[in-house]
Amino acid sequence: MNKAKFASILSQKLKVRRKQALKYVDSFFLNIDEILRKEGSITIRGFGTFKVITRKERKIINPKTRKFMVINPKKTIYFKPYKKLKETIK
């Protein structure tokens, strides 16, 4: 499912125009982005937790050249779903 389809479903449930629902969806994701940048994590009860984590530097072997390479540390987003959400998709 893409953002437009999600906004369409949301517009039907909230009984608003699709354009307005799309604004709600965009605002939601922008707020999550801002909170992750400022605080590093956000918990949405009943859904899960988004958290910024830093992956360590690691050494790998390039499969083509068979030489060792170093992958620099980087930040990424980790999502841990709540137990109820996990159970609904099983």
Contacts in CASP RR format, 6 or more apart in sequence:
PFRMAT RR
TARGET T0000
AUTHOR 0000-0000-0000
METHOD contacts of the structure
MODEL  1
MNKAKFASILSQKLKVRRKQALKYVDSFFLNIDEILRKEGSITIRGFGTF
KVITRKERKIINPKTRKFMVINPKKTIYFKPYKKLKETIK
3 22 0 8 1.000
3 25 0 8 1.000
4 22 0 8 1.000
6 25 0 8 1.000
7 18 0 8 1.000
7 21 0 8 1.000
7 22 0 8 1.000
7 24 0 8 1.000
7 25 0 8 1.000
8 18 0 8 1.000
8 21 0 8 1.000
10 21 0 8 1.000
10 24 0 8 1.000
10 25 0 8 1.000
11 17 0 8 1.000
11 18 0 8 1.000
11 20 0 8 1.000
11 21 0 8 1.000
11 22 0 8 1.000
14 21 0 8 1.000
14 24 0 8 1.000
32 42 0 8 1.000
32 50 0 8 1.000
35 42 0 8 1.000
36 42 0 8 1.000
36 50 0 8 1.000
36 52 0 8 1.000
36 77 0 8 1.000
40 51 0 8 1.000
40 52 0 8 1.000
41 49 0 8 1.000
41 50 0 8 1.000
41 51 0 8 1.000
41 52 0 8 1.000
42 49 0 8 1.000
42 50 0 8 1.000
43 49 0 8 1.000
44 50 0 8 1.000
45 82 0 8 1.000
46 82 0 8 1.000
46 84 0 8 1.000
46 85 0 8 1.000
47 81 0 8 1.000
47 82 0 8 1.000
47 85 0 8 1.000
48 79 0 8 1.000
48 80 0 8 1.000
48 81 0 8 1.000
48 82 0 8 1.000
48 85 0 8 1.000
49 79 0 8 1.000
49 80 0 8 1.000
50 77 0 8 1.000
50 78 0 8 1.000
50 79 0 8 1.000
51 77 0 8 1.000
51 78 0 8 1.000
51 79 0 8 1.000
51 80 0 8 1.000
52 75 0 8 1.000
52 76 0 8 1.000
52 77 0 8 1.000
52 78 0 8 1.000
53 75 0 8 1.000
53 76 0 8 1.000
53 77 0 8 1.000
53 78 0 8 1.000
54 73 0 8 1.000
54 74 0 8 1.000
54 75 0 8 1.000
54 76 0 8 1.000
55 73 0 8 1.000
55 74 0 8 1.000
55 75 0 8 1.000
55 76 0 8 1.000
56 73 0 8 1.000
57 70 0 8 1.000
57 71 0 8 1.000
57 72 0 8 1.000
57 73 0 8 1.000
58 70 0 8 1.000
58 71 0 8 1.000
59 68 0 8 1.000
59 69 0 8 1.000
59 70 0 8 1.000
59 71 0 8 1.000
60 68 0 8 1.000
60 69 0 8 1.000
60 71 0 8 1.000
61 67 0 8 1.000
61 68 0 8 1.000
61 69 0 8 1.000
62 68 0 8 1.000
62 69 0 8 1.000
END
